[in-house]
Amino acid sequence: MNHRRKYFSITLFFFLGLFALTSHSQTEVGFSEGKILIPEGTSLAGYLPRRVFRNFDSPYASYFKSSVGFSNLPRTKVIAIKSNSQIVLIATIDVIAIDPEMRKQAEALLQNKFKEKISLYLIATHTHSGPGGFSKFELWQHLAIDKFNNQIFDLFLNSIIDSSTQAISNFKKAKMSFQSIAIDEVTYNRRRSLFLNPKANLITFINEDNKKIVSLFNFPIHGTVLGPKNLYLSGDLPNLLEVKLQKSFQHPFMFISGAAGDVGPKLDKNKYFELDSAGDFVLMETLVENIVGQVISKWNQTESSELKTISHQTFYIDLPKANVNLSRCLEFVLPKKFQWISKLFFNVSMPQDLNKPMELSIMKWNNLHFYLIPGEPITEIGKLIESKSLEYNLTNPILFTLANSYYGYILTKNEFQRGGYESCNSFYGSSYGENFLSGVYNSIQKFSSIQ
């Protein structure tokens, strides 16, 4: 009898403990954002026309023109997700591209601080009017980002740590809703290709009180309207879009671009993107109002569901040797009658820093599948990834581009051969797109086999 009671007690305690563990395993979500107090006179990254031979105006600008003021301060935004004892951070910062060293340092510091396994995915909003000086990679310094500055780097690094810490401290049990809508007549294919993707993905986290924590707005659009004549630090289109969406829906929004390597913002029905337009701020306001108006009219909040499945894995893609095709670059800048000169130039090898395997991450949230790509794939590349994902039953494929690092523009072979700005900034030759897709397809196959 005593033996039976003992057995019953052990069994009861086991199931009570199991129930307790299960009851506390519901996904928790936190969100935070912080402004980065960039010093006055910081250079603006993003456009070669802002390049100067030498800058004496500010200690924070060496190769590029220093800023003359702020349209808005750069920000860090972090969505923290905790499920089954793992923490995943999706963070964006207002820069043109992600420095991989910054991401790795931030992830290591956060793991040491919390003594937990933390995975940080860091994504650029791709503003071309954000601060420079945050990367040690010399090629980017000279072309777009300016001389490395420890103070600027530390400001961004500390902001990532602080915002991530705050997001984790804001953890609340949460559910998730998802919907895709078409946003029409706000983008165009700037290479005049037939490919264009109007789909916006809206993912919203909702707490137990039915209050919205944050919405993630994923849309393929090059987030740059302000041209090189603008000397005000700005988060550009992504920042204004987040501000207007938050004002309309009364909760925070976070923008992440999709496959927009050949997608420009269509500023109105008769006028496309002009870098030196005097009305950049006015045109940007009009464009953003158009996007927000369509979101208001088309977005119906779907029923939220518990976030039960979170998994993620990183794969490595070997790339061809990095080089730049000067012929393609010169074709873009030379007048037509002088383009014959470009044929005299050939491929030039690039710095060894570019000859590293690409890290591609795939993440699953319930029936959503995310691809975190460290570059700018064109629309056609994005559509091919979505199709292959569906072939392997990885439903609702969503592309997060400009994530974790930067490997330039990713084009198909035919698009690379056409030349132009994107080909000039595609650093792995005509086979880059095919090589990249082959690596992505292998990653999809491996990821699907472990689900």
Protein Blocks (a to p, Z undefined) as FASTA:
>chain_A
ZZmmmmmmmmmmmmmmmmmmmmmmpccdddddddddddehiacehiaklpcfbdckbckb
fkbccdfbdfbdcddddddddeehiacdddddddfbdcfklmmmmmmmmmmmnopacddd
dddehiakbcehiafblklmmmmnopadfklmmmmmmmmmmmmmmmmmmgccdddddddd
ddehkbccfklpabdcfbdcddddddfkopafbdcddddddfbfbdfklccdcekjmlmm
mmmmmmmnopacddddddfklcccdfbfkbccdfklcklmmmmmmmmmmmmmmmmmmmcc
ddddddfbccddddddddddddddfklmmmmmpcfklmmmmmmpccddddfklmccdddd
dddehjaccddddbdddfklmmmmmmmmmmnopghiacdehihiaebjaddfklmmngpj
klmmpcnbjklmmmmmmmmmmmmmmmmmmZZ
